[in-house]
Amino acid sequence: MKFVIKHLSKSYDGKQVLKDIDFAFDEGKIYGLLGRNGAGKTTLFNCLNGDLRTDGGSFYFEAETGNRNASPEDIGYVLSTPTVPEFLTGREFLKFFMDIHENMIRDPKPLDEYFDYMSIAAEDRDRLLKDYSHGMKNKMQMLINIIAKPNLLLLDEPLTSLDVVVAEEMKQILRSLKAGRITIFSTHIMDLALDLCDEIVLLNHGELERVDKSDLNIGEFKERIIGALREEDYA
């Protein structure tokens, strides 16, 4: 399975943020989407998720059985600032999510088994989500995407503000989940992308560029990326 983007473009107030993007993402890999702040990473995700209307282009899944358009069930989206219903407890939210997606959840497990998997303590499961820390809310966002098993998982800088323990837990979870799906991990932190991701993609001047790191050592690779992104200053 591949996720293919063809001639995707998006402008704001006369400024072209995404320029005729053509790219294909392969199943079973975590892609690090690197770009400077304001480069358009979130705009790209919002277009793919259907939250923004594109100015042109298309995107679809390509498989041996043929091509098909992406449906809402195909795409999971973890925001950099977690959005959860704060008037519910963790357990109520998880049960609500599983009830409304009953037909699409294969092999459902007891709620506490999911909480155990995400290392959410027993005493926190019946607390209101408004009392959860940023990291715990982020875990709940990740948890519903683990349950839904989307074909495409979009992660918009989900680890940036987490403490070192939670961030490491989340990285291990993402590595364990990459088989059978396509994961695009947006970040402006190069070392994080190099540590977690199988491939690196630059969003620079509104275009996507694959960066081959196979024949470069880490130092040369970093210099190449920094040089490419620095050029944005003069755009």
N, C-alpha and C positions, 0 to 999 in steps of 0.2 A: 504494500500500500504506500502511496505517496500523497502528499498534499501539495497541490500545484497552484501557484498564483500566476495569472496572466494579465499583463498590461494594467496593473492596478495603479490608480492615481487618486490623489486627494489634495484639495487646496483650501486655504483659509484666507479670506480677505485679500485675494490676489497673490498670496504666497503659496507656491506649490510645495507641499510637505512631503508627499509621496509621488515619485516620478516614474510612471510606466514600469512598475516593478514586475519582473519575471523571475520566478524562483520555484524550486521543487524541494520539498522536505521529505526525507525517507523515514519509514517506520522503524521503531526500535532505537532511535537516537535522541539525545538531548542536545538541542541547538542553543548555543549562547548567542543571543542577539545583543551585540554591543553597539552603543552609540552615546554620544554626548547628551547631557540633559537638554531636552527640547528638540532632539533630532527627529522625533516622530514615532518613537517606539510604541507609546501608548495609543497614538492615532492609528497605527497599523493594527494593533490588537483590537481596537474598537471597531475598525472596519471589518475585520475577519469575524468578530463576534456578532456583527449585525447591529451594534449600538450606533454606528455612524454610517450614513449613506456615502458610498464611494462616488467619485466623479466619473469613473470608468474602470473597465476591467472585470475580471472574474476570478473565482477560486473554486476548487473542486477536489474531490478525492479520486485518485486514479488507482485502479486495481485490475487484477487479471480478468475479472468479470465485466470490466468497463468503467467508464467515468460516471460520477454522480455528484450532484451539488451537496454542499454541507448543510445538514439540518441542525437545529438548536441542540439536539441530543448528542451530536457529534463533538461539540466544542465545550470544554470546561475552561473557566476563566478565573484565575486567582488574582485579585487586585492587590496593589501595594498597600493600600489602606483597607483593612478588612471591613466588609459590610455584612453584618449579621443582625437578625431581629433581636434587639437587646432586651425586649420585654419577655422573651422566652428563656427558659433554662437551657443548658447544653443538651440535656436529655430530650426536652420537648422539641427543640429545633431538629435534632437528629431524627426523632420519631416522625415529625411532620414531613421532613424531607423524604424519608423512606416510604411514608404512606402515599404521598402524591406521585412518587415515581415507582410505585409497586410493580407496574408492568414491565419496567425496563431493568430492574435490579435482579441480576442472576445470583442465585445461591445466597440469599440474605442471611446475615448472622445476627446473634443477639447483640443488643446495643452496647452492652458492656465490653464485648469483644472488640468492637470498633474503638471504644475509648481506650482500651488497653493498648491497642496497636499504635495509637497516637500518643501514648504516655500521658494521658490526661487523668489526674488523680481521682480516686473515688469520691473524695469530698468536694470536688469541683463540678462533678457531672450534673448536680441538681442546683447549682448556683445560677443566677441570672447572667445572661451573656454580657450585660452592661458592666458587670463586675469582673469580667475576664480581662487579663492583660492583653496587650497587643499580640504577643506571641501565641497566647491561647486562642484568641480569635482567629489568628492566621491558621492555626492547626485545625480549627473547625471548618474553615474554608477548604483546606486541603482534604479533610476527611470526606466531605460530601462529594468531592471530585474523585476520590479513591473509590467510593461506593458506586458512583455513576459510571465510571470507567469510560470516559469520552475517548474518541479516537484522536482528538487533537487537544492538548492541554497547553493553555497560554498562561504564563506566569510573569506578572508584571512587577519585577523587583521585589519578590515576596520575602527575601531574607535580609534586606538592607538594614532594618531597624531591630532585628532580633538579637537576643544575647547569644553568646558563642555556643552554649549547650543546645539551645533550641534550634539554632541555625544548623548545627552539625546533625541533629536528629532529622531535620527536614531534608538535608542533602542525602542522607542514607535512604530515606523513604523515596525520594525522587529517583534515585538509582535503581531501587527495587521495582519501580513501577514502569520503567521505560519500555520494557518488552511489549510489543503488540500495539504501541501507540506512538504518536509523534509529540514531542515535548519541545516547546520554544520558551526559553528562559531569558527574559529581558533583564539587562543589568548595565550599569555604567562602571562596574567594578571588574577590572580585567582579571585579577587573580582569582576571583570567585568563578568567573567563566572558565578559566583554564583548569581549575580544580574539578569542577562538576561536569562540564559539557564535553560531548564527543566531537562536536564541530563548532566552529566560530563563524558567525555571520556579522558583517558590519552594516549598519544603517547609516549611510553617509551621503550628504547632498541629496537625500530623498530616494536613494537607490540601495538595494541589497547586494552585497558582495561577499562571496564565500572566501575565507582566508585559509589557505592550505598551510597547516603547521607541521606537516609530516617531515619536511626536510629542513626545519629551522630549530635551533635550540631556543629555550625559553626567552633568553635575553634578546636575541634577534627578532623573535616573534613579537615581543612587546614593543620593541622599537618600531617595527613595521606598522603595527596597529596605531600607536601613538602618532606616528607621522601621518598616517591616512586621516585620522580624526582631527589632527591639528589644522589640516587644510580647511576645515569647516569655518575657521575664524575668518577666512578671506572670501567666503561665499557671498 
